[in-house]
Amino acid sequence: MLQGDIPFIHGGEQHGNSPMASGRSRESRTLKYNFHLGELVLCFEPDPTKARVLYDAKILDTAYVKDKSGRNMPAYRIHFQGWNSSWDRTVGENYILKGTEENRSLMKQLAETAKCYRNNKARKNKIDDILEKAFKHKPLSFDSSSDCESSEESSEPDGDGNRNNGRNGTNGNRDDDEDENEEESNDVESGIELTIPKVLRQKLEEDCYMINKKKKFLRLPAEINVVSVLEGYVKNFSVNVLYGLSDRCKQRGNGKNPAINIKSIPICREVVDGIRVCFDFSLSTILLYSFEKDHYSKYISHRYR
């Protein structure tokens, strides 16, 4: 399970043949849902390790989650518009906003802030300030274990959601300053060099010529998009891991399953999920040529209006 996933129970009727499912349906019917199936909404990023930004989304199904006291709370199965269904998530109702002009303005503001701040701590603080002002100083609570207080003795969380293990006083402040200086020094490091294969370089040069000189646009939506490529990589990686494990077990003939290697599959998926988020935020800022940006903006606004 990826970080950001919430243990959920569907409230739909399609599983009504199961006694357990019918019981769940009765539970969900006792809850009040403020959003309906098929509604186009805005949903906060459910992964607590990533920037708390908003995405265009669609309500697929109703569900419910348990709060800290064990009570049932409304939840929804969400599809993020423009992404493959494998990225669908179930989130609590507090992750979802109506698709109003005011909320879309907030969505744009959060996205621009996430792009401008490379420092995680500064970015988190700025986004928290924006959300606090937007919701009139009412704190937003997200159904995530990272948002829960672990103990009363813990000090204030840092920008990455980690705790300072009780550091206080002058020494604690100095340590915080040193950590922040180290983060800032890392941010100004020079870029890394990448070796681009000849075939890929030729393709990039061809695109550059066709877009900037010939003023040609790529056909949208692409037949093979970024999500398809990323999912294909995850599937291929998973098959190779499982196939390799099967071969090694046969060769050993001892019947033992080295299950520890299976852990690399969810790790791979988590890394790919991070790449997806990076691509989403980088597309309109650094990955498109200037000639493409207006075309991209018009396409997105027309697609999700």
ROVEX-717884 format. One record per residue (C-alpha): z, y, x; residue number from 1; residue in three letters. Coordinates in nm, 2 decimals. Layout:
N
Z;Y;X;NUM;ALA
...
//
This chain:
305
0.00;0.00;0.00;1;MET
-0.10;0.34;0.14;2;LEU
0.16;0.61;0.18;3;GLN
0.16;0.83;-0.13;4;GLY
0.11;0.53;-0.37;5;ASP
0.38;0.51;-0.63;6;ILE
0.49;0.17;-0.78;7;PRO
0.35;0.19;-1.13;8;PHE
0.31;0.00;-1.45;9;ILE
0.00;0.06;-1.66;10;HIS
0.05;0.16;-2.02;11;GLY
-0.30;0.07;-2.14;12;GLY
-0.38;-0.18;-2.41;13;GLU
-0.64;-0.38;-2.21;14;GLN
-0.37;-0.62;-2.08;15;HIS
-0.23;-0.69;-2.43;16;GLY
-0.28;-1.06;-2.40;17;ASN
0.01;-1.08;-2.16;18;SER
0.37;-1.08;-2.30;19;PRO
0.48;-0.86;-2.01;20;MET
0.19;-0.62;-2.06;21;ALA
0.26;-0.58;-2.43;22;SER
0.62;-0.49;-2.34;23;GLY
0.50;-0.23;-2.10;24;ARG
0.27;-0.08;-2.36;25;SER
0.57;-0.04;-2.60;26;ARG
0.76;0.13;-2.31;27;GLU
0.48;0.37;-2.25;28;SER
0.43;0.45;-2.62;29;ARG
0.79;0.59;-2.63;30;THR
0.70;0.85;-2.37;31;LEU
0.54;1.19;-2.43;32;LYS
0.22;1.24;-2.23;33;TYR
0.09;1.59;-2.18;34;ASN
-0.25;1.48;-2.06;35;PHE
-0.50;1.25;-2.24;36;HIS
-0.74;0.98;-2.12;37;LEU
-1.06;1.12;-1.98;38;GLY
-0.92;1.47;-1.92;39;GLU
-1.04;1.66;-1.62;40;LEU
-0.74;1.79;-1.43;41;VAL
-0.62;1.90;-1.08;42;LEU
-0.40;1.66;-0.89;43;CYS
-0.19;1.72;-0.58;44;PHE
-0.25;1.51;-0.27;45;GLU
-0.02;1.21;-0.33;46;PRO
0.03;1.13;0.04;47;ASP
0.34;1.31;0.16;48;PRO
0.22;1.31;0.52;49;THR
-0.08;1.52;0.44;50;LYS
-0.12;1.89;0.33;51;ALA
-0.01;1.94;-0.03;52;ARG
-0.34;2.05;-0.17;53;VAL
-0.52;2.01;-0.50;54;LEU
-0.82;1.79;-0.59;55;TYR
-1.05;1.77;-0.89;56;ASP
-0.95;1.45;-1.08;57;ALA
-0.99;1.26;-1.40;58;LYS
-0.73;1.07;-1.61;59;ILE
-0.82;0.70;-1.63;60;LEU
-0.51;0.55;-1.78;61;ASP
-0.15;0.61;-1.88;62;THR
0.14;0.45;-1.70;63;ALA
0.50;0.51;-1.63;64;TYR
0.72;0.52;-1.32;65;VAL
1.10;0.49;-1.26;66;LYS
1.29;0.80;-1.15;67;ASP
1.60;0.79;-0.93;68;LYS
1.82;0.71;-1.22;69;SER
1.60;0.43;-1.35;70;GLY
1.46;0.62;-1.64;71;ARG
1.09;0.57;-1.74;72;ASN
0.88;0.88;-1.66;73;MET
0.51;0.95;-1.77;74;PRO
0.25;0.87;-1.50;75;ALA
-0.13;0.84;-1.49;76;TYR
-0.40;0.65;-1.31;77;ARG
-0.61;0.92;-1.14;78;ILE
-0.96;0.91;-1.02;79;HIS
-1.04;1.18;-0.76;80;PHE
-1.38;1.33;-0.85;81;GLN
-1.65;1.26;-0.59;82;GLY
-1.46;0.97;-0.42;83;TRP
-1.50;0.60;-0.47;84;ASN
-1.27;0.42;-0.72;85;SER
-1.10;0.25;-0.43;86;SER
-0.92;0.58;-0.37;87;TRP
-0.78;0.59;-0.73;88;ASP
-0.40;0.64;-0.74;89;ARG
-0.12;0.63;-0.99;90;THR
0.09;0.95;-0.98;91;VAL
0.38;1.10;-1.18;92;GLY
0.30;1.37;-1.43;93;GLU
0.45;1.64;-1.20;94;ASN
0.15;1.58;-0.96;95;TYR
-0.10;1.70;-1.22;96;ILE
-0.21;2.05;-1.34;97;LEU
-0.44;2.16;-1.61;98;LYS
-0.79;2.26;-1.49;99;GLY
-0.73;2.63;-1.58;100;THR
-0.88;2.92;-1.39;101;GLU
-0.54;3.02;-1.26;102;GLU
-0.48;2.67;-1.13;103;ASN
-0.82;2.66;-0.97;104;ARG
-0.74;2.98;-0.80;105;SER
-0.43;2.81;-0.66;106;LEU
-0.64;2.51;-0.56;107;MET
-0.87;2.74;-0.36;108;LYS
-0.58;2.92;-0.20;109;GLN
-0.41;2.60;-0.09;110;LEU
-0.74;2.46;0.06;111;ALA
-0.80;2.78;0.26;112;GLU
-0.44;2.78;0.39;113;THR
-0.47;2.41;0.49;114;ALA
-0.78;2.50;0.69;115;LYS
-0.63;2.81;0.86;116;CYS
-0.31;2.65;0.99;117;TYR
-0.35;2.38;1.25;118;ARG
0.03;2.37;1.32;119;ASN
0.18;2.12;1.07;120;ASN
0.51;2.31;1.05;121;LYS
0.35;2.65;0.99;122;ALA
0.10;2.50;0.74;123;ARG
0.38;2.33;0.54;124;LYS
0.59;2.64;0.53;125;ASN
0.30;2.85;0.41;126;LYS
0.20;2.61;0.14;127;ILE
0.56;2.58;0.02;128;ASP
0.57;2.96;-0.01;129;ASP
0.25;2.97;-0.21;130;ILE
0.38;2.70;-0.45;131;LEU
0.71;2.87;-0.49;132;GLU
0.54;3.20;-0.59;133;LYS
0.29;3.02;-0.81;134;ALA
0.56;2.84;-1.01;135;PHE
0.79;3.14;-1.02;136;LYS
1.05;3.00;-0.78;137;HIS
1.09;2.67;-0.96;138;LYS
1.08;2.40;-0.70;139;PRO
0.82;2.13;-0.74;140;LEU
0.95;1.78;-0.71;141;SER
0.72;1.50;-0.61;142;PHE
0.78;1.13;-0.67;143;ASP
0.80;1.04;-0.30;144;SER
1.07;0.89;-0.09;145;SER
1.00;1.15;0.18;146;SER
1.12;1.42;-0.06;147;ASP
1.46;1.26;-0.12;148;CYS
1.77;1.37;0.07;149;GLU
1.89;1.08;0.29;150;SER
2.24;1.20;0.33;151;SER
2.45;1.52;0.30;152;GLU
2.50;1.53;0.68;153;GLU
2.13;1.56;0.76;154;SER
2.01;1.89;0.87;155;SER
1.72;2.08;0.73;156;GLU
1.38;1.90;0.75;157;PRO
1.13;2.02;1.00;158;ASP
0.77;2.09;0.92;159;GLY
0.67;1.72;0.93;160;ASP
0.93;1.61;0.69;161;GLY
1.15;1.47;0.97;162;ASN
1.52;1.55;1.02;163;ARG
1.69;1.69;1.33;164;ASN
1.96;1.42;1.33;165;ASN
2.25;1.66;1.29;166;GLY
2.16;1.91;1.56;167;ARG
2.33;2.25;1.50;168;ASN
2.46;2.56;1.66;169;GLY
2.30;2.72;1.96;170;THR
2.17;2.39;2.11;171;ASN
2.01;2.29;1.79;172;GLY
1.82;2.62;1.76;173;ASN
1.71;2.60;2.12;174;ARG
1.58;2.25;2.07;175;ASP
1.39;2.36;1.76;176;ASP
1.23;2.65;1.96;177;ASP
1.13;2.42;2.24;178;GLU
0.98;2.17;1.99;179;ASP
0.79;2.46;1.82;180;GLU
0.66;2.59;2.16;181;ASN
0.54;2.24;2.25;182;GLU
0.35;2.22;1.92;183;GLU
0.19;2.56;1.98;184;GLU
0.10;2.47;2.34;185;SER
-0.07;2.15;2.21;186;ASN
-0.27;2.35;1.96;187;ASP
-0.43;2.56;2.22;188;VAL
-0.54;2.27;2.44;189;GLU
-0.91;2.26;2.52;190;SER
-1.14;2.04;2.32;191;GLY
-1.22;1.68;2.40;192;ILE
-1.56;1.56;2.53;193;GLU
-1.74;1.31;2.31;194;LEU
-2.03;1.09;2.43;195;THR
-2.29;1.09;2.15;196;ILE
-2.53;0.79;2.15;197;PRO
-2.89;0.89;2.21;198;LYS
-3.00;0.77;1.86;199;VAL
-2.73;0.98;1.69;200;LEU
-2.81;1.28;1.90;201;ARG
-3.18;1.26;1.81;202;GLN
-3.09;1.24;1.44;203;LYS
-2.86;1.54;1.47;204;LEU
-3.13;1.74;1.64;205;GLU
-3.38;1.64;1.37;206;GLU
-3.14;1.76;1.10;207;ASP
-3.08;2.08;1.28;208;CYS
-3.46;2.15;1.30;209;TYR
-3.53;2.06;0.94;210;MET
-3.24;2.26;0.80;211;ILE
-3.25;2.57;1.01;212;ASN
-3.62;2.60;1.09;213;LYS
-3.79;2.43;0.79;214;LYS
-3.52;2.54;0.54;215;LYS
-3.50;2.19;0.39;216;LYS
-3.20;2.06;0.20;217;PHE
-3.07;1.71;0.20;218;LEU
-3.10;1.54;-0.14;219;ARG
-2.77;1.53;-0.33;220;LEU
-2.59;1.31;-0.40;221;PRO
-2.67;1.11;-0.10;222;ALA
-2.76;0.74;-0.15;223;GLU
-2.52;0.65;0.13;224;ILE
-2.23;0.89;0.13;225;ASN
-1.93;0.93;0.36;226;VAL
-1.70;0.72;0.14;227;VAL
-1.95;0.43;0.14;228;SER
-1.96;0.44;0.52;229;VAL
-1.58;0.45;0.55;230;LEU
-1.53;0.18;0.30;231;GLU
-1.79;-0.04;0.47;232;GLY
-1.61;0.00;0.79;233;TYR
-1.27;-0.10;0.63;234;VAL
-1.43;-0.41;0.47;235;LYS
-1.61;-0.51;0.79;236;ASN
-1.29;-0.46;0.99;237;PHE
-1.09;-0.67;0.74;238;SER
-1.34;-0.95;0.73;239;VAL
-1.35;-0.97;1.11;240;ASN
-0.97;-0.98;1.13;241;VAL
-0.94;-1.25;0.87;242;LEU
-1.23;-1.45;1.00;243;TYR
-1.09;-1.43;1.36;244;GLY
-0.75;-1.55;1.24;245;LEU
-0.91;-1.84;1.06;246;SER
-1.10;-1.95;1.37;247;ASP
-0.79;-1.92;1.59;248;ARG
-0.58;-2.13;1.35;249;CYS
-0.85;-2.40;1.35;250;LYS
-0.87;-2.41;1.73;251;GLN
-0.49;-2.43;1.76;252;ARG
-0.47;-2.69;1.49;253;GLY
-0.10;-2.62;1.44;254;ASN
-0.12;-2.48;1.09;255;GLY
0.06;-2.16;1.20;256;LYS
-0.07;-1.83;1.07;257;ASN
-0.03;-1.54;1.31;258;PRO
0.03;-1.30;1.01;259;ALA
0.14;-1.02;1.24;260;ILE
-0.23;-0.93;1.29;261;ASN
-0.28;-0.89;0.92;262;ILE
-0.08;-0.56;0.95;263;LYS
-0.38;-0.40;1.13;264;SER
-0.57;-0.40;0.80;265;ILE
-0.35;-0.15;0.60;266;PRO
-0.32;0.05;0.92;267;ILE
-0.70;0.07;0.95;268;CYS
-0.72;0.17;0.58;269;ARG
-0.46;0.44;0.64;270;GLU
-0.65;0.58;0.94;271;VAL
-0.98;0.58;0.74;272;VAL
-0.80;0.76;0.45;273;ASP
-0.70;1.03;0.70;274;GLY
-1.06;1.07;0.82;275;ILE
-1.17;1.11;0.46;276;ARG
-0.92;1.39;0.41;277;VAL
-1.03;1.56;0.73;278;CYS
-1.39;1.54;0.63;279;PHE
-1.32;1.68;0.29;280;ASP
-1.16;1.99;0.44;281;PHE
-1.40;2.03;0.73;282;SER
-1.72;1.99;0.53;283;LEU
-1.76;2.35;0.40;284;SER
-1.61;2.51;0.72;285;THR
-1.75;2.35;1.03;286;ILE
-1.97;2.05;0.93;287;LEU
-2.24;2.25;0.74;288;LEU
-2.50;2.49;0.88;289;TYR
-2.48;2.84;0.74;290;SER
-2.80;2.78;0.54;291;PHE
-2.64;2.48;0.37;292;GLU
-2.31;2.64;0.26;293;LYS
-2.44;2.84;-0.03;294;ASP
-2.63;2.54;-0.16;295;HIS
-2.32;2.33;-0.12;296;TYR
-2.10;2.58;-0.31;297;SER
-2.35;2.60;-0.60;298;LYS
-2.38;2.22;-0.62;299;TYR
-2.00;2.17;-0.63;300;ILE
-1.94;2.45;-0.89;301;SER
-2.22;2.31;-1.11;302;HIS
-2.09;1.95;-1.07;303;ARG
-1.73;2.01;-1.16;304;TYR
-1.75;2.31;-1.40;305;ARG
//
